[in-house]
Every structure is written in structure tokens, then in C-alpha cells.
Amino acid sequence: MKKEYKLSEMKKRRNPHAARLKKQVTIRIGTDVIAYFKSLSDETGIPYQSLINLYLRDCVENERKIDLSWTS
């Protein structure tokens, strides 16, 4: 590693991962749902928020739709 870098001489380049950045949002989730993902987190060692994100990403990639029709 160099002791000193000349940043003004460096070429700029775009972050190749910029399209996959996460955005912080506020969302209301049931306590039972959070408890479920927290228990999965304890089993897998993966943070529960990451598990929720992985699950939602899987839904997006597989174009899963929720069934909102209720029978009487």
C-alpha cells in the first residue's frame, strides 16, 4: 500500500453494485411475523431483517402474487 494517494488523479467509475442498493423504509409488520423470522434467524444465524429481505426478493423473482379473494 502506498503511504499517500493522489485522489485528484484517479479516474472516476460507477459502482457496479449501485442497482442492488437497499433503501430504508418504515413498515408495519405483525409481531407474530417478526417472531417467526427471529426464530428462523436463531436457527440459521442470518439476521431476521436479511431473512425477510431474502423472502421478499424470492417472491419478486418468482413473480408470486398474493390471493386476495375471500370466500364467504
mmCIF file of the N, C-alpha and C atoms, coordinates in Angstrom:
data_MODEL
# 
_entry.id   MODEL 
# 
loop_
_atom_site.group_PDB 
_atom_site.id 
_atom_site.type_symbol 
_atom_site.label_atom_id 
_atom_site.label_alt_id 
_atom_site.label_comp_id 
_atom_site.label_asym_id 
_atom_site.label_entity_id 
_atom_site.label_seq_id 
_atom_site.pdbx_PDB_ins_code 
_atom_site.Cartn_x 
_atom_site.Cartn_y 
_atom_site.Cartn_z 
_atom_site.occupancy 
_atom_site.B_iso_or_equiv 
_atom_site.pdbx_formal_charge 
_atom_site.auth_seq_id 
_atom_site.auth_comp_id 
_atom_site.auth_asym_id 
_atom_site.auth_atom_id 
_atom_site.pdbx_PDB_model_num 
ATOM 1   N N  . MET A 1 1  ? 0.836   -1.187  0.000   1.00 0.00 ? 1  MET A N  1 
ATOM 2   C CA . MET A 1 1  ? 0.000   0.000   0.000   1.00 0.00 ? 1  MET A CA 1 
ATOM 3   C C  . MET A 1 1  ? 0.879   1.249   0.000   1.00 0.00 ? 1  MET A C  1 
ATOM 4   N N  . LYS A 1 2  ? 0.443   2.223   -0.732  1.00 0.00 ? 2  LYS A N  1 
ATOM 5   C CA . LYS A 1 2  ? 1.192   3.481   -0.759  1.00 0.00 ? 2  LYS A CA 1 
ATOM 6   C C  . LYS A 1 2  ? 0.938   4.267   0.511   1.00 0.00 ? 2  LYS A C  1 
ATOM 7   N N  . LYS A 1 3  ? 1.894   5.081   0.878   1.00 0.00 ? 3  LYS A N  1 
ATOM 8   C CA . LYS A 1 3  ? 1.702   5.956   2.046   1.00 0.00 ? 3  LYS A CA 1 
ATOM 9   C C  . LYS A 1 3  ? 0.721   7.071   1.712   1.00 0.00 ? 3  LYS A C  1 
ATOM 10  N N  . GLU A 1 4  ? 0.744   7.516   0.460   1.00 0.00 ? 4  GLU A N  1 
ATOM 11  C CA . GLU A 1 4  ? -0.100  8.641   0.070   1.00 0.00 ? 4  GLU A CA 1 
ATOM 12  C C  . GLU A 1 4  ? -0.654  8.398   -1.333  1.00 0.00 ? 4  GLU A C  1 
ATOM 13  N N  . TYR A 1 5  ? -1.924  8.699   -1.519  1.00 0.00 ? 5  TYR A N  1 
ATOM 14  C CA . TYR A 1 5  ? -2.569  8.556   -2.818  1.00 0.00 ? 5  TYR A CA 1 
ATOM 15  C C  . TYR A 1 5  ? -2.961  9.928   -3.340  1.00 0.00 ? 5  TYR A C  1 
ATOM 16  N N  . LYS A 1 6  ? -2.864  10.105  -4.650  1.00 0.00 ? 6  LYS A N  1 
ATOM 17  C CA . LYS A 1 6  ? -3.269  11.357  -5.274  1.00 0.00 ? 6  LYS A CA 1 
ATOM 18  C C  . LYS A 1 6  ? -4.679  11.160  -5.825  1.00 0.00 ? 6  LYS A C  1 
ATOM 19  N N  . LEU A 1 7  ? -5.664  11.457  -5.003  1.00 0.00 ? 7  LEU A N  1 
ATOM 20  C CA . LEU A 1 7  ? -7.058  11.220  -5.376  1.00 0.00 ? 7  LEU A CA 1 
ATOM 21  C C  . LEU A 1 7  ? -7.506  12.052  -6.564  1.00 0.00 ? 7  LEU A C  1 
ATOM 22  N N  . SER A 1 8  ? -6.915  13.239  -6.729  1.00 0.00 ? 8  SER A N  1 
ATOM 23  C CA . SER A 1 8  ? -7.312  14.108  -7.840  1.00 0.00 ? 8  SER A CA 1 
ATOM 24  C C  . SER A 1 8  ? -6.920  13.522  -9.191  1.00 0.00 ? 8  SER A C  1 
ATOM 25  N N  . GLU A 1 9  ? -5.961  12.597  -9.208  1.00 0.00 ? 9  GLU A N  1 
ATOM 26  C CA . GLU A 1 9  ? -5.516  11.999  -10.461 1.00 0.00 ? 9  GLU A CA 1 
ATOM 27  C C  . GLU A 1 9  ? -6.239  10.680  -10.773 1.00 0.00 ? 9  GLU A C  1 
ATOM 28  N N  . MET A 1 10 ? -7.043  10.223  -9.844  1.00 0.00 ? 10 MET A N  1 
ATOM 29  C CA . MET A 1 10 ? -7.733  8.956   -10.062 1.00 0.00 ? 10 MET A CA 1 
ATOM 30  C C  . MET A 1 10 ? -8.927  9.145   -10.987 1.00 0.00 ? 10 MET A C  1 
ATOM 31  N N  . LYS A 1 11 ? -9.195  8.125   -11.795 1.00 0.00 ? 11 LYS A N  1 
ATOM 32  C CA . LYS A 1 11 ? -10.353 8.172   -12.683 1.00 0.00 ? 11 LYS A CA 1 
ATOM 33  C C  . LYS A 1 11 ? -11.591 7.731   -11.912 1.00 0.00 ? 11 LYS A C  1 
ATOM 34  N N  . LYS A 1 12 ? -12.717 8.388   -12.185 1.00 0.00 ? 12 LYS A N  1 
ATOM 35  C CA . LYS A 1 12 ? -13.972 8.041   -11.542 1.00 0.00 ? 12 LYS A CA 1 
ATOM 36  C C  . LYS A 1 12 ? -14.608 6.862   -12.274 1.00 0.00 ? 12 LYS A C  1 
ATOM 37  N N  . ARG A 1 13 ? -15.311 6.013   -11.532 1.00 0.00 ? 13 ARG A N  1 
ATOM 38  C CA . ARG A 1 13 ? -16.072 4.942   -12.154 1.00 0.00 ? 13 ARG A CA 1 
ATOM 39  C C  . ARG A 1 13 ? -17.311 4.679   -11.315 1.00 0.00 ? 13 ARG A C  1 
ATOM 40  N N  . ARG A 1 14 ? -18.348 4.231   -11.966 1.00 0.00 ? 14 ARG A N  1 
ATOM 41  C CA . ARG A 1 14 ? -19.608 3.957   -11.286 1.00 0.00 ? 14 ARG A CA 1 
ATOM 42  C C  . ARG A 1 14 ? -19.506 2.694   -10.452 1.00 0.00 ? 14 ARG A C  1 
ATOM 43  N N  . ASN A 1 15 ? -20.279 2.681   -9.383  1.00 0.00 ? 15 ASN A N  1 
ATOM 44  C CA . ASN A 1 15 ? -20.359 1.497   -8.539  1.00 0.00 ? 15 ASN A CA 1 
ATOM 45  C C  . ASN A 1 15 ? -21.174 0.441   -9.278  1.00 0.00 ? 15 ASN A C  1 
ATOM 46  N N  . PRO A 1 16 ? -20.576 -0.730  -9.568  1.00 0.00 ? 16 PRO A N  1 
ATOM 47  C CA . PRO A 1 16 ? -21.325 -1.754  -10.309 1.00 0.00 ? 16 PRO A CA 1 
ATOM 48  C C  . PRO A 1 16 ? -22.469 -2.364  -9.496  1.00 0.00 ? 16 PRO A C  1 
ATOM 49  N N  . HIS A 1 17 ? -22.460 -2.165  -8.204  1.00 0.00 ? 17 HIS A N  1 
ATOM 50  C CA . HIS A 1 17 ? -23.496 -2.732  -7.346  1.00 0.00 ? 17 HIS A CA 1 
ATOM 51  C C  . HIS A 1 17 ? -24.583 -1.710  -6.988  1.00 0.00 ? 17 HIS A C  1 
ATOM 52  N N  . ALA A 1 18 ? -24.535 -0.539  -7.586  1.00 0.00 ? 18 ALA A N  1 
ATOM 53  C CA . ALA A 1 18 ? -25.466 0.531   -7.234  1.00 0.00 ? 18 ALA A CA 1 
ATOM 54  C C  . ALA A 1 18 ? -26.921 0.143   -7.459  1.00 0.00 ? 18 ALA A C  1 
ATOM 55  N N  . ALA A 1 19 ? -27.172 -0.700  -8.442  1.00 0.00 ? 19 ALA A N  1 
ATOM 56  C CA . ALA A 1 19 ? -28.550 -1.112  -8.727  1.00 0.00 ? 19 ALA A CA 1 
ATOM 57  C C  . ALA A 1 19 ? -29.115 -2.004  -7.626  1.00 0.00 ? 19 ALA A C  1 
ATOM 58  N N  . ARG A 1 20 ? -28.262 -2.623  -6.816  1.00 0.00 ? 20 ARG A N  1 
ATOM 59  C CA . ARG A 1 20 ? -28.708 -3.550  -5.780  1.00 0.00 ? 20 ARG A CA 1 
ATOM 60  C C  . ARG A 1 20 ? -28.704 -2.903  -4.396  1.00 0.00 ? 20 ARG A C  1 
ATOM 61  N N  . LEU A 1 21 ? -28.552 -1.590  -4.323  1.00 0.00 ? 21 LEU A N  1 
ATOM 62  C CA . LEU A 1 21 ? -28.526 -0.925  -3.023  1.00 0.00 ? 21 LEU A CA 1 
ATOM 63  C C  . LEU A 1 21 ? -29.869 -1.063  -2.319  1.00 0.00 ? 21 LEU A C  1 
ATOM 64  N N  . LYS A 1 22 ? -29.816 -1.026  -1.013  1.00 0.00 ? 22 LYS A N  1 
ATOM 65  C CA . LYS A 1 22 ? -31.042 -1.139  -0.228  1.00 0.00 ? 22 LYS A CA 1 
ATOM 66  C C  . LYS A 1 22 ? -31.513 0.247   0.174   1.00 0.00 ? 22 LYS A C  1 
ATOM 67  N N  . LYS A 1 23 ? -32.795 0.382   0.389   1.00 0.00 ? 23 LYS A N  1 
ATOM 68  C CA . LYS A 1 23 ? -33.393 1.635   0.825   1.00 0.00 ? 23 LYS A CA 1 
ATOM 69  C C  . LYS A 1 23 ? -34.111 1.382   2.133   1.00 0.00 ? 23 LYS A C  1 
ATOM 70  N N  . GLN A 1 24 ? -33.878 2.245   3.094   1.00 0.00 ? 24 GLN A N  1 
ATOM 71  C CA . GLN A 1 24 ? -34.532 2.111   4.392   1.00 0.00 ? 24 GLN A CA 1 
ATOM 72  C C  . GLN A 1 24 ? -35.966 2.617   4.294   1.00 0.00 ? 24 GLN A C  1 
ATOM 73  N N  . VAL A 1 25 ? -36.906 1.802   4.775   1.00 0.00 ? 25 VAL A N  1 
ATOM 74  C CA . VAL A 1 25 ? -38.321 2.174   4.784   1.00 0.00 ? 25 VAL A CA 1 
ATOM 75  C C  . VAL A 1 25 ? -38.913 1.832   6.147   1.00 0.00 ? 25 VAL A C  1 
ATOM 76  N N  . THR A 1 26 ? -40.025 2.450   6.445   1.00 0.00 ? 26 THR A N  1 
ATOM 77  C CA . THR A 1 26 ? -40.769 2.109   7.654   1.00 0.00 ? 26 THR A CA 1 
ATOM 78  C C  . THR A 1 26 ? -41.959 1.267   7.233   1.00 0.00 ? 26 THR A C  1 
ATOM 79  N N  . ILE A 1 27 ? -42.115 0.121   7.867   1.00 0.00 ? 27 ILE A N  1 
ATOM 80  C CA . ILE A 1 27 ? -43.192 -0.794  7.502   1.00 0.00 ? 27 ILE A CA 1 
ATOM 81  C C  . ILE A 1 27 ? -43.742 -1.419  8.778   1.00 0.00 ? 27 ILE A C  1 
ATOM 82  N N  . ARG A 1 28 ? -45.037 -1.586  8.821   1.00 0.00 ? 28 ARG A N  1 
ATOM 83  C CA . ARG A 1 28 ? -45.674 -2.213  9.988   1.00 0.00 ? 28 ARG A CA 1 
ATOM 84  C C  . ARG A 1 28 ? -45.836 -3.699  9.701   1.00 0.00 ? 28 ARG A C  1 
ATOM 85  N N  . ILE A 1 29 ? -45.210 -4.512  10.543  1.00 0.00 ? 29 ILE A N  1 
ATOM 86  C CA . ILE A 1 29 ? -45.257 -5.965  10.385  1.00 0.00 ? 29 ILE A CA 1 
ATOM 87  C C  . ILE A 1 29 ? -45.784 -6.553  11.684  1.00 0.00 ? 29 ILE A C  1 
ATOM 88  N N  . GLY A 1 30 ? -46.649 -7.537  11.584  1.00 0.00 ? 30 GLY A N  1 
ATOM 89  C CA . GLY A 1 30 ? -47.222 -8.177  12.763  1.00 0.00 ? 30 GLY A CA 1 
ATOM 90  C C  . GLY A 1 30 ? -46.152 -8.782  13.660  1.00 0.00 ? 30 GLY A C  1 
ATOM 91  N N  . THR A 1 31 ? -46.407 -8.751  14.967  1.00 0.00 ? 31 THR A N  1 
ATOM 92  C CA . THR A 1 31 ? -45.436 -9.284  15.920  1.00 0.00 ? 31 THR A CA 1 
ATOM 93  C C  . THR A 1 31 ? -45.224 -10.779 15.729  1.00 0.00 ? 31 THR A C  1 
ATOM 94  N N  . ASP A 1 32 ? -46.278 -11.489 15.286  1.00 0.00 ? 32 ASP A N  1 
ATOM 95  C CA . ASP A 1 32 ? -46.129 -12.917 15.033  1.00 0.00 ? 32 ASP A CA 1 
ATOM 96  C C  . ASP A 1 32 ? -45.201 -13.185 13.850  1.00 0.00 ? 32 ASP A C  1 
ATOM 97  N N  . VAL A 1 33 ? -45.259 -12.315 12.834  1.00 0.00 ? 33 VAL A N  1 
ATOM 98  C CA . VAL A 1 33 ? -44.389 -12.456 11.669  1.00 0.00 ? 33 VAL A CA 1 
ATOM 99  C C  . VAL A 1 33 ? -42.939 -12.188 12.068  1.00 0.00 ? 33 VAL A C  1 
ATOM 100 N N  . ILE A 1 34 ? -42.731 -11.155 12.859  1.00 0.00 ? 34 ILE A N  1 
ATOM 101 C CA . ILE A 1 34 ? -41.380 -10.835 13.321  1.00 0.00 ? 34 ILE A CA 1 
ATOM 102 C C  . ILE A 1 34 ? -40.835 -11.975 14.178  1.00 0.00 ? 34 ILE A C  1 
ATOM 103 N N  . ALA A 1 35 ? -41.672 -12.508 15.068  1.00 0.00 ? 35 ALA A N  1 
ATOM 104 C CA . ALA A 1 35 ? -41.249 -13.620 15.920  1.00 0.00 ? 35 ALA A CA 1 
ATOM 105 C C  . ALA A 1 35 ? -40.857 -14.830 15.079  1.00 0.00 ? 35 ALA A C  1 
ATOM 106 N N  . TYR A 1 36 ? -41.614 -15.087 14.018  1.00 0.00 ? 36 TYR A N  1 
ATOM 107 C CA . TYR A 1 36 ? -41.301 -16.212 13.127  1.00 0.00 ? 36 TYR A CA 1 
ATOM 108 C C  . TYR A 1 36 ? -39.927 -16.042 12.487  1.00 0.00 ? 36 TYR A C  1 
ATOM 109 N N  . PHE A 1 37 ? -39.678 -14.857 11.919  1.00 0.00 ? 37 PHE A N  1 
ATOM 110 C CA . PHE A 1 37 ? -38.396 -14.623 11.262  1.00 0.00 ? 37 PHE A CA 1 
ATOM 111 C C  . PHE A 1 37 ? -37.246 -14.560 12.266  1.00 0.00 ? 37 PHE A C  1 
ATOM 112 N N  . LYS A 1 38 ? -37.521 -14.087 13.482  1.00 0.00 ? 38 LYS A N  1 
ATOM 113 C CA . LYS A 1 38 ? -36.480 -14.095 14.514  1.00 0.00 ? 38 LYS A CA 1 
ATOM 114 C C  . LYS A 1 38 ? -36.119 -15.521 14.923  1.00 0.00 ? 38 LYS A C  1 
ATOM 115 N N  . SER A 1 39 ? -37.109 -16.415 14.964  1.00 0.00 ? 39 SER A N  1 
ATOM 116 C CA . SER A 1 39 ? -36.810 -17.810 15.289  1.00 0.00 ? 39 SER A CA 1 
ATOM 117 C C  . SER A 1 39 ? -36.001 -18.454 14.160  1.00 0.00 ? 39 SER A C  1 
ATOM 118 N N  . LEU A 1 40 ? -36.323 -18.121 12.908  1.00 0.00 ? 40 LEU A N  1 
ATOM 119 C CA . LEU A 1 40 ? -35.525 -18.599 11.781  1.00 0.00 ? 40 LEU A CA 1 
ATOM 120 C C  . LEU A 1 40 ? -34.105 -18.044 11.861  1.00 0.00 ? 40 LEU A C  1 
ATOM 121 N N  . SER A 1 41 ? -34.005 -16.807 12.322  1.00 0.00 ? 41 SER A N  1 
ATOM 122 C CA . SER A 1 41 ? -32.706 -16.169 12.475  1.00 0.00 ? 41 SER A CA 1 
ATOM 123 C C  . SER A 1 41 ? -31.846 -16.920 13.482  1.00 0.00 ? 41 SER A C  1 
ATOM 124 N N  . ASP A 1 42 ? -32.463 -17.342 14.593  1.00 0.00 ? 42 ASP A N  1 
ATOM 125 C CA . ASP A 1 42 ? -31.727 -18.104 15.604  1.00 0.00 ? 42 ASP A CA 1 
ATOM 126 C C  . ASP A 1 42 ? -31.236 -19.433 15.042  1.00 0.00 ? 42 ASP A C  1 
ATOM 127 N N  . GLU A 1 43 ? -32.049 -20.064 14.186  1.00 0.00 ? 43 GLU A N  1 
ATOM 128 C CA . GLU A 1 43 ? -31.687 -21.357 13.602  1.00 0.00 ? 43 GLU A CA 1 
ATOM 129 C C  . GLU A 1 43 ? -30.579 -21.232 12.566  1.00 0.00 ? 43 GLU A C  1 
ATOM 130 N N  . THR A 1 44 ? -30.643 -20.171 11.750  1.00 0.00 ? 44 THR A N  1 
ATOM 131 C CA . THR A 1 44 ? -29.737 -20.054 10.606  1.00 0.00 ? 44 THR A CA 1 
ATOM 132 C C  . THR A 1 44 ? -28.514 -19.181 10.877  1.00 0.00 ? 44 THR A C  1 
ATOM 133 N N  . GLY A 1 45 ? -28.635 -18.270 11.852  1.00 0.00 ? 45 GLY A N  1 
ATOM 134 C CA . GLY A 1 45 ? -27.536 -17.336 12.102  1.00 0.00 ? 45 GLY A CA 1 
ATOM 135 C C  . GLY A 1 45 ? -27.555 -16.136 11.164  1.00 0.00 ? 45 GLY A C  1 
ATOM 136 N N  . ILE A 1 46 ? -28.620 -16.019 10.378  1.00 0.00 ? 46 ILE A N  1 
ATOM 137 C CA . ILE A 1 46 ? -28.777 -14.886 9.462   1.00 0.00 ? 46 ILE A CA 1 
ATOM 138 C C  . ILE A 1 46 ? -29.695 -13.869 10.139  1.00 0.00 ? 46 ILE A C  1 
ATOM 139 N N  . PRO A 1 47 ? -29.342 -12.579 10.138  1.00 0.00 ? 47 PRO A N  1 
ATOM 140 C CA . PRO A 1 47 ? -30.207 -11.575 10.763  1.00 0.00 ? 47 PRO A CA 1 
ATOM 141 C C  . PRO A 1 47 ? -31.634 -11.632 10.203  1.00 0.00 ? 47 PRO A C  1 
ATOM 142 N N  . TYR A 1 48 ? -32.623 -11.444 11.095  1.00 0.00 ? 48 TYR A N  1 
ATOM 143 C CA . TYR A 1 48 ? -34.018 -11.611 10.671  1.00 0.00 ? 48 TYR A CA 1 
ATOM 144 C C  . TYR A 1 48 ? -34.424 -10.633 9.580   1.00 0.00 ? 48 TYR A C  1 
ATOM 145 N N  . GLN A 1 49 ? -33.865 -9.418  9.593   1.00 0.00 ? 49 GLN A N  1 
ATOM 146 C CA . GLN A 1 49 ? -34.211 -8.456  8.546   1.00 0.00 ? 49 GLN A CA 1 
ATOM 147 C C  . GLN A 1 49 ? -33.691 -8.931  7.193   1.00 0.00 ? 49 GLN A C  1 
ATOM 148 N N  . SER A 1 50 ? -32.534 -9.569  7.187   1.00 0.00 ? 50 SER A N  1 
ATOM 149 C CA . SER A 1 50 ? -31.992 -10.126 5.948   1.00 0.00 ? 50 SER A CA 1 
ATOM 150 C C  . SER A 1 50 ? -32.858 -11.280 5.462   1.00 0.00 ? 50 SER A C  1 
ATOM 151 N N  . LEU A 1 51 ? -33.364 -12.091 6.389   1.00 0.00 ? 51 LEU A N  1 
ATOM 152 C CA . LEU A 1 51 ? -34.252 -13.195 6.005   1.00 0.00 ? 51 LEU A CA 1 
ATOM 153 C C  . LEU A 1 51 ? -35.530 -12.674 5.373   1.00 0.00 ? 51 LEU A C  1 
ATOM 154 N N  . ILE A 1 52 ? -36.102 -11.628 5.952   1.00 0.00 ? 52 ILE A N  1 
ATOM 155 C CA . ILE A 1 52 ? -37.316 -11.033 5.385   1.00 0.00 ? 52 ILE A CA 1 
ATOM 156 C C  . ILE A 1 52 ? -37.017 -10.510 3.979   1.00 0.00 ? 52 ILE A C  1 
ATOM 157 N N  . ASN A 1 53 ? -35.871 -9.852  3.811   1.00 0.00 ? 53 ASN A N  1 
ATOM 158 C CA . ASN A 1 53 ? -35.484 -9.329  2.507   1.00 0.00 ? 53 ASN A CA 1 
ATOM 159 C C  . ASN A 1 53 ? -35.284 -10.457 1.498   1.00 0.00 ? 53 ASN A C  1 
ATOM 160 N N  . LEU A 1 54 ? -34.639 -11.547 1.923   1.00 0.00 ? 54 LEU A N  1 
ATOM 161 C CA . LEU A 1 54 ? -34.443 -12.695 1.034   1.00 0.00 ? 54 LEU A CA 1 
ATOM 162 C C  . LEU A 1 54 ? -35.772 -13.297 0.606   1.00 0.00 ? 54 LEU A C  1 
ATOM 163 N N  . TYR A 1 55 ? -36.705 -13.405 1.543   1.00 0.00 ? 55 TYR A N  1 
ATOM 164 C CA . TYR A 1 55 ? -38.027 -13.960 1.232   1.00 0.00 ? 55 TYR A CA 1 
ATOM 165 C C  . TYR A 1 55 ? -38.768 -13.071 0.228   1.00 0.00 ? 55 TYR A C  1 
ATOM 166 N N  . LEU A 1 56 ? -38.753 -11.770 0.476   1.00 0.00 ? 56 LEU A N  1 
ATOM 167 C CA . LEU A 1 56 ? -39.440 -10.846 -0.430  1.00 0.00 ? 56 LEU A CA 1 
ATOM 168 C C  . LEU A 1 56 ? -38.780 -10.835 -1.807  1.00 0.00 ? 56 LEU A C  1 
ATOM 169 N N  . ARG A 1 57 ? -37.445 -10.915 -1.854  1.00 0.00 ? 57 ARG A N  1 
ATOM 170 C CA . ARG A 1 57 ? -36.743 -10.961 -3.137  1.00 0.00 ? 57 ARG A CA 1 
ATOM 171 C C  . ARG A 1 57 ? -37.142 -12.222 -3.903  1.00 0.00 ? 57 ARG A C  1 
ATOM 172 N N  . ASP A 1 58 ? -37.267 -13.354 -3.198  1.00 0.00 ? 58 ASP A N  1 
ATOM 173 C CA . ASP A 1 58 ? -37.686 -14.595 -3.834  1.00 0.00 ? 58 ASP A CA 1 
ATOM 174 C C  . ASP A 1 58 ? -39.088 -14.443 -4.435  1.00 0.00 ? 58 ASP A C  1 
ATOM 175 N N  . CYS A 1 59 ? -39.978 -13.756 -3.714  1.00 0.00 ? 59 CYS A N  1 
ATOM 176 C CA . CYS A 1 59 ? -41.329 -13.503 -4.235  1.00 0.00 ? 59 CYS A CA 1 
ATOM 177 C C  . CYS A 1 59 ? -41.274 -12.668 -5.509  1.00 0.00 ? 59 CYS A C  1 
ATOM 178 N N  . VAL A 1 60 ? -40.407 -11.667 -5.536  1.00 0.00 ? 60 VAL A N  1 
ATOM 179 C CA . VAL A 1 60 ? -40.279 -10.804 -6.706  1.00 0.00 ? 60 VAL A CA 1 
ATOM 180 C C  . VAL A 1 60 ? -39.729 -11.600 -7.887  1.00 0.00 ? 60 VAL A C  1 
ATOM 181 N N  . GLU A 1 61 ? -38.646 -12.359 -7.639  1.00 0.00 ? 61 GLU A N  1 
ATOM 182 C CA . GLU A 1 61 ? -38.008 -13.093 -8.730  1.00 0.00 ? 61 GLU A CA 1 
ATOM 183 C C  . GLU A 1 61 ? -38.922 -14.162 -9.321  1.00 0.00 ? 61 GLU A C  1 
ATOM 184 N N  . ASN A 1 62 ? -39.767 -14.752 -8.495  1.00 0.00 ? 62 ASN A N  1 
ATOM 185 C CA . ASN A 1 62 ? -40.683 -15.785 -8.970  1.00 0.00 ? 62 ASN A CA 1 
ATOM 186 C C  . ASN A 1 62 ? -42.072 -15.238 -9.290  1.00 0.00 ? 62 ASN A C  1 
ATOM 187 N N  . GLU A 1 63 ? -42.206 -13.927 -9.243  1.00 0.00 ? 63 GLU A N  1 
ATOM 188 C CA . GLU A 1 63 ? -43.452 -13.212 -9.561  1.00 0.00 ? 63 GLU A CA 1 
ATOM 189 C C  . GLU A 1 63 ? -44.648 -13.808 -8.833  1.00 0.00 ? 63 GLU A C  1 
ATOM 190 N N  . ARG A 1 64 ? -44.464 -14.063 -7.548  1.00 0.00 ? 64 ARG A N  1 
ATOM 191 C CA . ARG A 1 64 ? -45.570 -14.593 -6.738  1.00 0.00 ? 64 ARG A CA 1 
ATOM 192 C C  . ARG A 1 64 ? -46.587 -13.487 -6.479  1.00 0.00 ? 64 ARG A C  1 
ATOM 193 N N  . LYS A 1 65 ? -47.827 -13.854 -6.583  1.00 0.00 ? 65 LYS A N  1 
ATOM 194 C CA . LYS A 1 65 ? -48.915 -12.913 -6.304  1.00 0.00 ? 65 LYS A CA 1 
ATOM 195 C C  . LYS A 1 65 ? -49.698 -13.433 -5.115  1.00 0.00 ? 65 LYS A C  1 
ATOM 196 N N  . ILE A 1 66 ? -50.169 -12.535 -4.286  1.00 0.00 ? 66 ILE A N  1 
ATOM 197 C CA . ILE A 1 66 ? -50.974 -12.919 -3.132  1.00 0.00 ? 66 ILE A CA 1 
ATOM 198 C C  . ILE A 1 66 ? -52.422 -13.077 -3.575  1.00 0.00 ? 66 ILE A C  1 
ATOM 199 N N  . ASP A 1 67 ? -53.089 -14.064 -3.030  1.00 0.00 ? 67 ASP A N  1 
ATOM 200 C CA . ASP A 1 67 ? -54.502 -14.294 -3.345  1.00 0.00 ? 67 ASP A CA 1 
ATOM 201 C C  . ASP A 1 67 ? -55.345 -13.470 -2.366  1.00 0.00 ? 67 ASP A C  1 
ATOM 202 N N  . LEU A 1 68 ? -55.981 -12.432 -2.863  1.00 0.00 ? 68 LEU A N  1 
ATOM 203 C CA . LEU A 1 68 ? -56.759 -11.524 -2.023  1.00 0.00 ? 68 LEU A CA 1 
ATOM 204 C C  . LEU A 1 68 ? -58.257 -11.807 -2.096  1.00 0.00 ? 68 LEU A C  1 
ATOM 205 N N  . SER A 1 69 ? -58.634 -12.941 -2.596  1.00 0.00 ? 69 SER A N  1 
ATOM 206 C CA . SER A 1 69 ? -60.060 -13.260 -2.675  1.00 0.00 ? 69 SER A CA 1 
ATOM 207 C C  . SER A 1 69 ? -60.460 -14.055 -1.437  1.00 0.00 ? 69 SER A C  1 
ATOM 208 N N  . TRP A 1 70 ? -61.508 -13.620 -0.801  1.00 0.00 ? 70 TRP A N  1 
ATOM 209 C CA . TRP A 1 70 ? -62.024 -14.287 0.398   1.00 0.00 ? 70 TRP A CA 1 
ATOM 210 C C  . TRP A 1 70 ? -63.340 -14.977 0.050   1.00 0.00 ? 70 TRP A C  1 
ATOM 211 N N  . THR A 1 71 ? -63.523 -16.166 0.586   1.00 0.00 ? 71 THR A N  1 
ATOM 212 C CA . THR A 1 71 ? -64.778 -16.873 0.353   1.00 0.00 ? 71 THR A CA 1 
ATOM 213 C C  . THR A 1 71 ? -65.701 -16.635 1.538   1.00 0.00 ? 71 THR A C  1 
ATOM 214 N N  . SER A 1 72 ? -67.019 -16.564 1.244   1.00 0.00 ? 72 SER A N  1 
ATOM 215 C CA . SER A 1 72 ? -67.948 -16.325 2.347   1.00 0.00 ? 72 SER A CA 1 
ATOM 216 C C  . SER A 1 72 ? -68.562 -17.592 2.856   1.00 0.00 ? 72 SER A C  1 
# 
